[in-house]
Amino acid sequence: MPLHPQPGAKAEIWWVTRPDDRLDRYLAREYPELSRSRLQKLIAQGYILVNGCPARASQKLKSGDRVSVTLPPPEMVSLVPELMPLTVVYEDNDLVVIDKPAGLVVHPSPGHKAHTIINALLARCPDLASFGNSLRPGIVHRLDRDTSGLMIIAKNVLAQHYLVNQFKERSVSKGYLVLVKGRLTPVRGIIDAPIGRNPFNRKRMAVMAEGRAARTSFEVKDYLNDCTLLDISTETGRTHQIRVHLAAIGHPVIGDPVYGVKSKSVKRQFVHAYRLGFRLPVTGEYREFRSELPSDLQQAMRLIGDEGA
């Protein structure tokens, strides 16, 4: 088995089986946490050697070949304010609630250095840069890139701690509108199944006995042809929880390319965070906010209702 190096470290792999396999295919199988394009780039840049020599992605491996893998240090990412349109639902001295559009990443990372929610908020609230994680200031929870809907961002340390504690105590009320494949019955239910990192694909999550506790409640709002529109609430906030749980019960999310099913009617996962309720940091007053279903998902519902998914 290959070692999995940390950035800047080296691991050596002795090839012992399946001769004549391509180098990039072998590495993709052994390093599922790295994308094929990332591995091909590392090969082209000379970070991956075969028998101490530069290699090609298409190079065929032989029994006994030694493959050396070095992961370069992660790219430095800095926060830069950007003037970008944001739909602000509520704002005070402690926090801002936004209605996030689909396709927008929450915070910068090596793969998304700019054009994120945080870049836009820094232009609106410059003090965000003065506290918290250097790349995630004010973040108390996140939405997937292709999930739309309501998000809270704290504007100071005390507010961030207060809001994070509410999420830990599971006192934040979260509601999602989700369209799934098939006619789900019964009309109400709870999916209680632990979720962990998929051991065969580190970029995916899965229901597994050794995972962390996860609970998802659902209620049927409507049946659209061969699909079901659900009102979902989550007691826990595991990575990809809604999509993993629904796929596990045989009703995958429409438009989800990872756990769900593709659809001609919608170009992204049909998940919208339409409801968000929590206590304000200073007064303790409970406030609840709602967001209308975006136009792309409304259009998808019309098309699916007429033609199916």
KOLMARVO-664317 format. One record per residue (C-alpha): residue number from 0; residue in three letters; x, z, y. Coordinates in nm, 3 decimals, decimal comma. Example, Ala and Ser with C-alpha at 12.3 -4.5 7.8 and 13.67 -1.06 7.14 Angstrom:
# residues 2
> pos  code  px  pz  py
> 0  ALA  1,230  0,780  -0,450 .
> 1  SER  1,367  0,714  -0,106 .
This chain:
# residues 309
> pos  code  px  pz  py
> 0  MET  0,000  0,000  0,000 .
> 1  PRO  0,130  -0,080  0,349 .
> 2  LEU  0,201  0,188  0,603 .
> 3  HIS  -0,002  0,163  0,921 .
> 4  PRO  0,241  0,205  1,211 .
> 5  GLN  0,165  0,356  1,546 .
> 6  PRO  0,239  0,146  1,855 .
> 7  GLY  0,614  0,102  1,884 .
> 8  ALA  0,680  0,203  1,521 .
> 9  LYS  0,769  -0,015  1,223 .
> 10  ALA  0,627  -0,031  0,873 .
> 11  GLU  0,774  -0,228  0,583 .
> 12  ILE  0,556  -0,379  0,311 .
> 13  TRP  0,679  -0,514  -0,021 .
> 14  TRP  0,471  -0,804  -0,141 .
> 15  VAL  0,392  -0,756  -0,512 .
> 16  THR  0,066  -0,937  -0,590 .
> 17  ARG  -0,128  -1,251  -0,512 .
> 18  PRO  0,163  -1,485  -0,437 .
> 19  ASP  0,096  -1,799  -0,231 .
> 20  ASP  -0,143  -1,608  0,000 .
> 21  ARG  -0,104  -1,687  0,371 .
> 22  LEU  0,070  -1,423  0,581 .
> 23  ASP  -0,218  -1,388  0,830 .
> 24  ARG  -0,476  -1,354  0,551 .
> 25  TYR  -0,273  -1,087  0,376 .
> 26  LEU  -0,227  -0,889  0,697 .
> 27  ALA  -0,595  -0,920  0,790 .
> 28  ARG  -0,685  -0,769  0,455 .
> 29  GLU  -0,433  -0,485  0,481 .
> 30  TYR  -0,494  -0,413  0,852 .
> 31  PRO  -0,872  -0,442  0,899 .
> 32  GLU  -0,849  -0,248  1,226 .
> 33  LEU  -0,657  -0,542  1,379 .
> 34  SER  -0,840  -0,868  1,446 .
> 35  ARG  -0,715  -1,196  1,295 .
> 36  SER  -0,636  -1,330  1,644 .
> 37  ARG  -0,440  -1,012  1,727 .
> 38  LEU  -0,234  -1,046  1,409 .
> 39  GLN  -0,166  -1,414  1,475 .
> 40  LYS  -0,048  -1,325  1,826 .
> 41  LEU  0,186  -1,056  1,688 .
> 42  ILE  0,329  -1,309  1,442 .
> 43  ALA  0,383  -1,568  1,717 .
> 44  GLN  0,552  -1,307  1,939 .
> 45  GLY  0,797  -1,208  1,663 .
> 46  TYR  0,661  -0,860  1,592 .
> 47  ILE  0,598  -0,948  1,227 .
> 48  LEU  0,889  -1,065  1,010 .
> 49  VAL  0,916  -1,185  0,652 .
> 50  ASN  1,244  -1,090  0,486 .
> 51  GLY  1,384  -1,010  0,830 .
> 52  CYS  1,310  -1,357  0,971 .
> 53  PRO  1,048  -1,488  1,215 .
> 54  ALA  0,740  -1,613  1,037 .
> 55  ARG  0,439  -1,838  1,082 .
> 56  ALA  0,079  -1,731  1,038 .
> 57  SER  0,032  -1,998  0,771 .
> 58  GLN  0,349  -1,905  0,580 .
> 59  LYS  0,289  -1,855  0,207 .
> 60  LEU  0,413  -1,525  0,066 .
> 61  LYS  0,595  -1,488  -0,266 .
> 62  SER  0,622  -1,195  -0,502 .
> 63  GLY  0,898  -0,965  -0,372 .
> 64  ASP  0,878  -1,078  -0,009 .
> 65  ARG  0,927  -0,797  0,243 .
> 66  VAL  0,698  -0,798  0,546 .
> 67  SER  0,801  -0,591  0,849 .
> 68  VAL  0,532  -0,503  1,104 .
> 69  THR  0,605  -0,360  1,448 .
> 70  LEU  0,321  -0,277  1,684 .
> 71  PRO  0,432  -0,304  2,047 .
> 72  PRO  0,344  -0,024  2,293 .
> 73  PRO  -0,010  -0,058  2,429 .
> 74  GLU  -0,051  -0,254  2,749 .
> 75  MET  -0,079  -0,045  3,062 .
> 76  VAL  -0,423  -0,061  3,221 .
> 77  SER  -0,493  0,064  3,571 .
> 78  LEU  -0,821  0,126  3,748 .
> 79  VAL  -0,898  -0,109  4,034 .
> 80  PRO  -1,218  -0,084  4,244 .
> 81  GLU  -1,428  -0,400  4,227 .
> 82  LEU  -1,729  -0,495  4,434 .
> 83  MET  -1,984  -0,572  4,165 .
> 84  PRO  -2,363  -0,549  4,174 .
> 85  LEU  -2,503  -0,236  4,009 .
> 86  THR  -2,865  -0,132  3,963 .
> 87  VAL  -2,869  0,234  4,070 .
> 88  VAL  -3,177  0,421  3,950 .
> 89  TYR  -3,082  0,762  4,093 .
> 90  GLU  -2,787  0,912  4,281 .
> 91  ASP  -2,694  1,247  4,433 .
> 92  ASN  -2,370  1,431  4,512 .
> 93  ASP  -2,308  1,505  4,142 .
> 94  LEU  -2,405  1,197  3,946 .
> 95  VAL  -2,534  0,844  3,942 .
> 96  VAL  -2,779  0,691  3,696 .
> 97  ILE  -2,744  0,317  3,652 .
> 98  ASP  -2,938  0,051  3,463 .
> 99  LYS  -2,656  -0,123  3,277 .
> 100  PRO  -2,694  -0,494  3,199 .
> 101  ALA  -2,600  -0,630  2,858 .
> 102  GLY  -2,253  -0,781  2,833 .
> 103  LEU  -2,085  -0,530  3,064 .
> 104  VAL  -1,819  -0,297  2,922 .
> 105  VAL  -1,832  0,067  3,035 .
> 106  HIS  -1,462  0,135  3,102 .
> 107  PRO  -1,132  -0,057  3,106 .
> 108  SER  -0,924  -0,096  2,791 .
> 109  PRO  -0,637  -0,324  2,686 .
> 110  GLY  -0,892  -0,587  2,585 .
> 111  HIS  -1,107  -0,546  2,899 .
> 112  LYS  -0,885  -0,465  3,194 .
> 113  ALA  -1,140  -0,530  3,467 .
> 114  HIS  -1,505  -0,611  3,546 .
> 115  THR  -1,634  -0,287  3,391 .
> 116  ILE  -1,887  -0,025  3,498 .
> 117  ILE  -1,603  0,205  3,607 .
> 118  ASN  -1,441  -0,066  3,821 .
> 119  ALA  -1,773  -0,119  3,999 .
> 120  LEU  -1,837  0,255  4,044 .
> 121  LEU  -1,490  0,312  4,190 .
> 122  ALA  -1,581  0,075  4,473 .
> 123  ARG  -1,902  0,274  4,530 .
> 124  CYS  -1,762  0,625  4,463 .
> 125  PRO  -1,383  0,627  4,531 .
> 126  ASP  -1,356  0,999  4,445 .
> 127  LEU  -1,414  0,911  4,077 .
> 128  ALA  -1,046  0,824  4,049 .
> 129  SER  -0,945  1,183  4,131 .
> 130  PHE  -1,064  1,355  3,813 .
> 131  GLY  -1,121  1,320  3,441 .
> 132  ASN  -0,963  1,078  3,196 .
> 133  SER  -0,746  0,823  3,376 .
> 134  LEU  -0,944  0,528  3,238 .
> 135  ARG  -1,284  0,695  3,187 .
> 136  PRO  -1,349  0,910  3,496 .
> 137  GLY  -1,700  1,051  3,503 .
> 138  ILE  -1,800  0,917  3,162 .
> 139  VAL  -2,027  1,154  2,969 .
> 140  HIS  -2,176  0,903  2,724 .
> 141  ARG  -2,155  0,530  2,660 .
> 142  LEU  -2,360  0,228  2,566 .
> 143  ASP  -2,231  -0,062  2,358 .
> 144  ARG  -2,128  -0,368  2,557 .
> 145  ASP  -2,434  -0,565  2,446 .
> 146  THR  -2,680  -0,276  2,483 .
> 147  SER  -2,868  -0,262  2,812 .
> 148  GLY  -3,027  0,036  2,982 .
> 149  LEU  -2,979  0,376  3,140 .
> 150  MET  -2,645  0,556  3,172 .
> 151  ILE  -2,529  0,868  3,359 .
> 152  ILE  -2,188  0,890  3,527 .
> 153  ALA  -2,068  1,221  3,676 .
> 154  LYS  -1,911  1,224  4,023 .
> 155  ASN  -1,712  1,549  3,993 .
> 156  VAL  -1,558  1,775  3,727 .
> 157  LEU  -1,827  2,044  3,729 .
> 158  ALA  -2,106  1,789  3,693 .
> 159  GLN  -1,920  1,615  3,412 .
> 160  HIS  -1,879  1,939  3,215 .
> 161  TYR  -2,245  2,033  3,273 .
> 162  LEU  -2,370  1,695  3,152 .
> 163  VAL  -2,130  1,677  2,855 .
> 164  ASN  -2,254  2,017  2,740 .
> 165  GLN  -2,613  1,892  2,746 .
> 166  PHE  -2,517  1,609  2,515 .
> 167  LYS  -2,334  1,852  2,286 .
> 168  GLU  -2,637  2,080  2,279 .
> 169  ARG  -2,858  1,775  2,206 .
> 170  SER  -3,085  1,862  2,496 .
> 171  VAL  -3,065  1,516  2,654 .
> 172  SER  -3,373  1,302  2,578 .
> 173  LYS  -3,280  0,943  2,490 .
> 174  GLY  -3,521  0,662  2,408 .
> 175  TYR  -3,447  0,307  2,295 .
> 176  LEU  -3,659  -0,002  2,239 .
> 177  VAL  -3,528  -0,182  1,931 .
> 178  LEU  -3,653  -0,491  1,747 .
> 179  VAL  -3,579  -0,504  1,376 .
> 180  LYS  -3,627  -0,754  1,096 .
> 181  GLY  -3,927  -0,695  0,868 .
> 182  ARG  -4,250  -0,498  0,903 .
> 183  LEU  -4,136  -0,137  0,892 .
> 184  THR  -4,362  0,126  0,736 .
> 185  PRO  -4,453  0,407  0,773 .
> 186  VAL  -4,521  0,391  1,146 .
> 187  ARG  -4,321  0,710  1,210 .
> 188  GLY  -4,019  0,856  1,042 .
> 189  ILE  -3,673  1,010  1,060 .
> 190  ILE  -3,352  0,863  0,923 .
> 191  ASP  -3,123  1,152  0,835 .
> 192  ALA  -2,798  1,011  0,696 .
> 193  PRO  -2,433  1,092  0,778 .
> 194  ILE  -2,225  0,821  0,942 .
> 195  GLY  -1,849  0,766  0,915 .
> 196  ARG  -1,583  0,501  0,962 .
> 197  ASN  -1,615  0,223  0,704 .
> 198  PRO  -1,306  0,262  0,480 .
> 199  PHE  -1,299  -0,113  0,414 .
> 200  ASN  -1,335  -0,221  0,777 .
> 201  ARG  -1,214  0,024  1,041 .
> 202  LYS  -1,406  -0,156  1,317 .
> 203  ARG  -1,737  -0,079  1,150 .
> 204  MET  -1,932  0,236  1,073 .
> 205  ALA  -2,133  0,308  0,760 .
> 206  VAL  -2,369  0,561  0,604 .
> 207  MET  -2,146  0,771  0,380 .
> 208  ALA  -2,161  1,118  0,226 .
> 209  GLU  -1,841  1,236  0,397 .
> 210  GLY  -1,955  1,115  0,740 .
> 211  ARG  -2,083  1,323  1,032 .
> 212  ALA  -2,445  1,432  1,051 .
> 213  ALA  -2,671  1,175  1,220 .
> 214  ARG  -3,048  1,177  1,282 .
> 215  THR  -3,259  0,894  1,421 .
> 216  SER  -3,636  0,915  1,479 .
> 217  PHE  -3,852  0,605  1,506 .
> 218  GLU  -4,210  0,510  1,590 .
> 219  VAL  -4,359  0,163  1,551 .
> 220  LYS  -4,481  0,022  1,881 .
> 221  ASP  -4,581  -0,326  1,765 .
> 222  TYR  -4,548  -0,583  1,489 .
> 223  LEU  -4,429  -0,924  1,605 .
> 224  ASN  -4,464  -1,181  1,329 .
> 225  ASP  -4,194  -1,084  1,076 .
> 226  CYS  -4,037  -0,819  1,302 .
> 227  THR  -4,112  -0,465  1,422 .
> 228  LEU  -4,066  -0,323  1,771 .
> 229  LEU  -3,956  0,040  1,751 .
> 230  ASP  -3,936  0,331  1,994 .
> 231  ILE  -3,618  0,510  1,882 .
> 232  SER  -3,488  0,852  1,977 .
> 233  THR  -3,156  0,993  1,861 .
> 234  GLU  -3,071  1,359  1,807 .
> 235  THR  -2,703  1,275  1,761 .
> 236  GLY  -2,481  1,017  1,925 .
> 237  ARG  -2,265  0,866  1,653 .
> 238  THR  -2,091  0,534  1,711 .
> 239  HIS  -2,333  0,245  1,636 .
> 240  GLN  -2,581  0,503  1,503 .
> 241  ILE  -2,906  0,313  1,562 .
> 242  ARG  -2,776  -0,016  1,425 .
> 243  VAL  -2,615  0,145  1,118 .
> 244  HIS  -2,919  0,358  1,032 .
> 245  LEU  -3,167  0,072  1,062 .
> 246  ALA  -2,949  -0,159  0,855 .
> 247  ALA  -2,922  0,115  0,591 .
> 248  ILE  -3,302  0,129  0,543 .
> 249  GLY  -3,327  -0,249  0,513 .
> 250  HIS  -3,449  -0,326  0,866 .
> 251  PRO  -3,144  -0,456  1,057 .
> 252  VAL  -3,151  -0,506  1,433 .
> 253  ILE  -3,239  -0,854  1,553 .
> 254  GLY  -2,947  -1,028  1,725 .
> 255  ASP  -2,685  -0,778  1,607 .
> 256  PRO  -2,387  -0,981  1,477 .
> 257  VAL  -2,222  -0,684  1,302 .
> 258  TYR  -2,491  -0,492  1,113 .
> 259  GLY  -2,802  -0,698  1,182 .
> 260  VAL  -2,932  -1,053  1,166 .
> 261  LYS  -2,879  -1,347  1,398 .
> 262  SER  -3,176  -1,488  1,583 .
> 263  LYS  -3,246  -1,815  1,760 .
> 264  SER  -3,451  -1,620  2,014 .
> 265  VAL  -3,197  -1,369  2,145 .
> 266  LYS  -2,821  -1,396  2,200 .
> 267  ARG  -2,739  -1,024  2,173 .
> 268  GLN  -2,853  -0,715  1,988 .
> 269  PHE  -3,210  -0,620  2,073 .
> 270  VAL  -3,138  -0,261  2,183 .
> 271  HIS  -3,244  -0,128  2,523 .
> 272  ALA  -3,196  0,231  2,643 .
> 273  TYR  -3,527  0,258  2,829 .
> 274  ARG  -3,558  0,637  2,868 .
> 275  LEU  -3,311  0,908  2,970 .
> 276  GLY  -3,395  1,270  3,052 .
> 277  PHE  -3,163  1,560  3,140 .
> 278  ARG  -3,118  1,861  3,370 .
> 279  LEU  -2,956  1,813  3,710 .
> 280  PRO  -2,626  2,004  3,749 .
> 281  VAL  -2,702  2,208  4,062 .
> 282  THR  -3,071  2,293  4,031 .
> 283  GLY  -3,121  2,273  3,653 .
> 284  GLU  -3,433  2,064  3,722 .
> 285  TYR  -3,528  1,832  3,435 .
> 286  ARG  -3,553  1,468  3,543 .
> 287  GLU  -3,648  1,170  3,332 .
> 288  PHE  -3,580  0,807  3,419 .
> 289  ARG  -3,712  0,484  3,270 .
> 290  SER  -3,601  0,124  3,265 .
> 291  GLU  -3,812  -0,187  3,209 .
> 292  LEU  -3,724  -0,417  2,921 .
> 293  PRO  -3,485  -0,686  3,056 .
> 294  SER  -3,610  -1,043  3,093 .
> 295  ASP  -3,400  -1,179  2,804 .
> 296  LEU  -3,556  -0,931  2,562 .
> 297  GLN  -3,906  -0,992  2,699 .
> 298  GLN  -3,855  -1,364  2,642 .
> 299  ALA  -3,725  -1,297  2,290 .
> 300  MET  -4,038  -1,097  2,209 .
> 301  ARG  -4,260  -1,385  2,319 .
> 302  LEU  -4,067  -1,638  2,114 .
> 303  ILE  -4,051  -1,417  1,804 .
> 304  GLY  -4,420  -1,338  1,834 .
> 305  ASP  -4,496  -1,713  1,830 .
> 306  GLU  -4,232  -1,842  1,591 .
> 307  GLY  -4,071  -1,546  1,411 .
> 308  ALA  -3,707  -1,438  1,423 .
